[in-house]
Amino acid sequence: MNSRQSTATSQSTATRPNTARRSSKDDPADLAARRELALAVIQRLKAEYPLAECTLSYDDAWQLLISVRLAAQCTDARVDLTTPKLYEKFPTVAALAAADPAQIEEIVKPCGLGHSKARDISACMRILHEQYDDRVPDTFEELLALPGVGRKSANLIMGDVFGKPAIVTDTHCIRISNLIGLVDDEKQPAKVEKALWKIVPPEEGNDLCHRFVLHGRAVCVARRPRCAQCCLSDICRHGIAIIS
């Protein structure tokens, strides 16, 4: 056991027996146990990753909209290599709104799904230019109405740009939440988001999801989680099962 685990508090001890328990999602005792577990996870990941921020590079809100669309089935690293080329040719919302989608596609095709991504980027920028004075709307409903913007993207914008409560259920969030025991065998992003809203303090959700990304890349890797090196191993359902 490493030094972080050996200093586990009574909170961790109280939480541990419940991490392997599966009961009704509406059971008050179960929700209370999951909230306690969520708070323990939040505090440990805060200590492990003090700086919680988006792993996509952007300067303006409209650029983050584009980056998160390009990130679908593509790595953030590839997106960050591609967007500077796009902004060099089309440096503003107005420029992108006026661009031929084929010109956008030529630049973004290394990110995969170039045709559909270029189409969505073009349509989205036209709406921002024509309806929002080149600004990104700050309500969840308006964001969801933009082409190519789903709940994950809208939550990211709400949290990172506008500082509002948000839970971004990307692949890291879904996978790690299931491993830890915050949710049970739930893979649908909207259902994971709904479950996490019940147990994660609103002001912590956005940063927690960023920390899930960092933890998923550094320690809790998809193919082989490094449970022995994990700061959550004694409160994580999967870690307990592996190490015990």
Helices and strands as residue ranges (DSSP letters): H 3-6, H 10-15, G 16-18, H 28-48, H 61-70, H 76-89, H 93-98, H 101-108, G 109-111, H 114-131, H 140-144, H 151-160, H 171-180, H 189-199, G 202-204, H 205-218, G 227-229, H 237-243
